[in-house]
Amino acid sequence: MNIEMLDTQTTIVAPATAAGGAVMVIRLSGAEAIAIADRLFRGKQPLNEAAGYTLHYGNIVDADGTFLDDAVVALFRAPRSYTGDDTVEFTIHGSQYIASRVMQLAVNYGARMATAGEFTRRAFLAGKLDLSRAEAVADVIASDSKWSHRVAATQMRGDYAKYLSALRGELLKLCSLLELELDFSEEDVEFANREMLENMLTNIGKQISTLTSSFALGNAIKEGVAVAIVGEPNVGKSTLLNRLVEEDRAMVSDIAGTTRDTIEATRIIDGIRFRFIDTAGMHSTEDQLEQMGIERTRRAMSNAHIVLHVASAEHPQFEDVEIGEEQTYIRIVNKVDKVADTTTKGDNALLYISAKEGLNIDLLIDKMRAVIPDTSDDVMVTNIRHYDALQQASAALDMSLNAMRMNMPTDLLSEDIRQVLHHLGEITGEITSDDILQSIFSKFCIGK
């Protein structure tokens, strides 16, 4: 365990913005942040005498008092700051030299360089954010589409945490009633009506199940909706990929088997990022390289949210493929520009297109877009850690229901419910460990 994980007292410094722009922000936070800033900054008044939530214009000076840069300083006083500590943010010119010198001086004056995610970790430890909201900060920064941003922002606002807190509140109420029975065990009294208890546990189980089920969609929105383009060789899969992403990403040839590996490209459609995956043609072959490509095709197909199964209008036949219950399967007949007529164009189960000419590509895009319902403002799970915790909570809840139906002793029933509370608490941070915190915050950028 790094000592920084346990250190919440030392003042820390880091760039809060990337280098290379017109301006940069350097952030200082900790008990000595204002004192250190006053050694760096010369304004109309010392920062130590200024009120919080104020801006100050002045000069940054080097150790010998010589001018280094002019800057705007934002001052936040504890506890009303992001981290809960005194915080000073310097907006300076975007010179890498100036930024490095400011941070070097801050370290010389008693600060240390912040580790990845340390500002947000301190915000969590200070009770400014629960753990799910802290993780959402990183998701907001990483969001690359309208919908992934909306989902992350919903979580960062605390809607998700409030939902989980409400579930934990109900469970704590049940535990309190059951444990009250233990205090009066000799009187053989029952404070928690078993029928009411079963109904409450069943209802909570449904809510946990709804959250768990939202992971497939939530993760697709966060990471990009995976769309696998599959089919036999030379049916126009690569041409379709190029048409969908509106650029030449895959090599196109009339020679069957041109694509031997998966090729991925992305496009944002109506605020949603779609990840299109061109795959090797599926067919029987003795060629070892082609066999490896076909195996990757199968993996891409099994991991996809949407499967586009392409056949040629010259031979519109579809080989059998395995499709999961949560996957959307769209069968496409391509190359209709090469045939005079197709007698099955009335088949609503098929979509007839020409990837080369762009015919009906808009209809295909509409079909893919319709797969993603407009639920981006709903509470949903996007984090695999949360998904695992919810699955464990659901299993513990099932054990609670079984224990109650088998008339197990109250202490055992209470312990099963405590396990549900434990797993839900792991999501919001009521229950956590240094190892979990290290794993979560090490993925953050420096300065956040």
Sequence and secondary structure as in RCSB ss.txt:
>XXXX:A:sequence
MNIEMLDTQTTIVAPATAAGGAVMVIRLSGAEAIAIADRLFRGKQPLNEAAGYTLHYGNIVDADGTFLDDAVVAL
FRAPRSYTGDDTVEFTIHGSQYIASRVMQLAVNYGARMATAGEFTRRAFLAGKLDLSRAEAVADVIASDSKWSHR
VAATQMRGDYAKYLSALRGELLKLCSLLELELDFSEEDVEFANREMLENMLTNIGKQISTLTSSFALGNAIKEGV
AVAIVGEPNVGKSTLLNRLVEEDRAMVSDIAGTTRDTIEATRIIDGIRFRFIDTAGMHSTEDQLEQMGIERTRRA
MSNAHIVLHVASAEHPQFEDVEIGEEQTYIRIVNKVDKVADTTTKGDNALLYISAKEGLNIDLLIDKMRAVIPDT
SDDVMVTNIRHYDALQQASAALDMSLNAMRMNMPTDLLSEDIRQVLHHLGEITGEITSDDILQSIFSKFCIGK
>XXXX:A:secstr
  HHHH  SS EEEESS TTSSEEEEEEESTTHHHHHHHHEE SS GGGS SSEEEEEEEE TTS EEEEEEEEE
E TTSSSSSS EEEEEEES HHHHHHHHHHHHHTT EE  TTHHHHHHHHTTSS HHHHHHHHHHHH  SHHHHH
HHHHHHTTHHHHHHHHHHHHHHHHHHHHHHHHHTGGGT  SS HHHHHHHHHHHHHHHHHHHHTHHHHHHHHH E
EEEEEESTTSSHHHHHHHHHTS  S   SSTT   S EEEEEEETTEEEEEEE         HHHHHHHHHHHHH
HHH SEEEEEEETTB         TT EEEEEEE GGGSS  TTTT TTEEE BTTTTBTHHHHHHHHHHHS S 
TTS     HHHHHHHHHHHHHHHHHHHHHHTT  HHHHHHHHHHHHHHHHHHHTSS  HHHHHHHHTTS TT 
